[in-house]
Structures are given as structure tokens and as C-alpha cells.
Amino acid sequence: MNNSVDWSKLRADFPILQQSVHGKPLVYFDNAATSQKPRRVIDALVQYYERDNANVHRGIHELSNRATSAFEAARTRAAAFINARSADEIIFTRGTTEGVNLVAATWGAKHLKAGDVILLTELEHHSNLVPWQMLAQRTGAKIAYVPVTGDECVITAETVTLLSGATVPVRLFYSGTAWVDQANFNARAVMHMRGEFASGTSSAGSSKVLARPFPRPSSRASRTCWWRTC
């Protein structure tokens, strides 16, 4: 455990944690379903509803202008945080499940063809499994699964080749569960070396973004897409 983290101070940022449940301080683990909000987020929401509540991109009055400016400023900050080439690459969805389905229905439908391999892990949530199964049925692509034993999920160039063959194009989609986060970074590096597409997701409803800059892929590799809900 990182002893430099002041957990009491961190908990103090979340008003909902300042309560007792069954006589004990609340400890909340159900972040994959609903994430709790820190005071700063709650204050921003209150300020929006009290001062700026209006349609974004659909009005010319002052409230709409302020709401649109705040909306686009969030897009710009998100782009800088994940090292995107521009804010135009940031697409907001209602959650990870919608994001997975959007990529499968757009990028996947356009680029996948018979014989391509969609590589998943054995730990996938159904929200990151069913869209690819449906896409595979429509396109003739195949699905392969990276085996997971115990708490390890190691994705290497050898793993990809073993599951897909040396010459078969691989489209890699993998879920960012707590068990396989490190494997995600290994997988992304492998796919870039092969010049193929890599895509990283969080579990449906996940509430985290990896707090590190993502290096942009080389010119010979396709873009890596990460979609995560905050």
C-alpha cells in the first residue's frame, strides 16, 4: 500500500462517505455500478443547474453559450489528460457500454472482415463480449480468448501469435478490470509492434481513468482507442 496517500483527506473529498452504516464508517466498493462523486464535482453540478442550465450547441442566448463553453472545455481537458491529438477525438457517451457498442457498430462494421481475429480475455464483462460476438457473426471474424489463470493475465507477442496465427490481422479489444490493467498496457504495446488495432475499455460503469499519459502510436500502427467513464 502507498503510505504517502492521506486516506482520511481523500475520504473527506466525498460527502457521502461522511456517514455511518450499521454503526461503522461507510466503505463503498460498488463503483462498477455507480461511482460516488467528490465535493468538487457536486459543486460543479450545482453551479451548472443554478446558473447555466441550458441546451448545449442548440441556443444563442447567454445560458446556452456558457453551457456550451463549459462542455467543450471539458472535452479539451479530457484530450490533454489522455494525450489525444485534438479535442475532436473525444466523444462523450453515457457510459462504457454505449462506447463499446458504438465502436463495434462503426469502426468494427467498417474494418473487420472474415478471418480477422477479435482477441478478448476470459474475464470479459458481458457488455464487452456480446457486441463483439454479434459483430463476429455479421462479419465472419473470429473471437479468441486470452486465458487467465489465478490473478495473472499476460498478453505477449507470443500469446497473440499463438491465438491468431502470425499472418492473421488481429483487432484487440480488452476490458480494464482490476485484474488485467497491467495486461492492457502489455497488449497495447504488442499490437503497436504488429501495426494493428488495439482498444482498451473499462468494465461497464467503471469509474476510473488511468492517471498517466498515453503515448501516441507510431505512424505504422493504427490508433489506440481508450474509452473510460468518469
Stockholm file with secondary structure:
# STOCKHOLM 1.0

chainA/1-230         MNNSVDWSKLRADFPILQQSVHGKPLVYFDNAATSQKPRRVIDALVQYYERDNANVHRGIHELSNRATSAFEAARTRAAAFINARSADEIIFTRGTTEGVNLVAATWGAKHLKAGDVILLTELEHHSNLVPWQMLAQRTGAKIAYVPVTGDECVITAETVTLLSGATVPVRLFYSGTAWVDQANFNARAVMHMRGEFASGTSSAGSSKVLARPFPRPSSRASRTCWWRTC
#=GR chainA/1-230 SS CCTTSCHHHHHHTCGGGSSEETTEECCCCCTTTCCCCCHHHHHHHHHIIIIICSCSSSCCSHHHHHHHHHHHHHHHHHHHHTTCSCGGGCCCCSSHHHHHHHHIIIIIHHHCCTTCEEEEETTCCGGGTHHHHHHHHHHCCEEEEECCBTTBCCCCHHHHHHHHCSSSCEEEEEEECTTTHHHHHHHHHHHHHHTCEEEEEECTTCCCCCSSCCCCCCTTSCCEEEECCC
#=GC SS_cons         CCTTSCHHHHHHTCGGGSSEETTEECCCCCTTTCCCCCHHHHHHHHHIIIIICSCSSSCCSHHHHHHHHHHHHHHHHHHHHTTCSCGGGCCCCSSHHHHHHHHIIIIIHHHCCTTCEEEEETTCCGGGTHHHHHHHHHHCCEEEEECCBTTBCCCCHHHHHHHHCSSSCEEEEEEECTTTHHHHHHHHHHHHHHTCEEEEEECTTCCCCCSSCCCCCCTTSCCEEEECCC
//
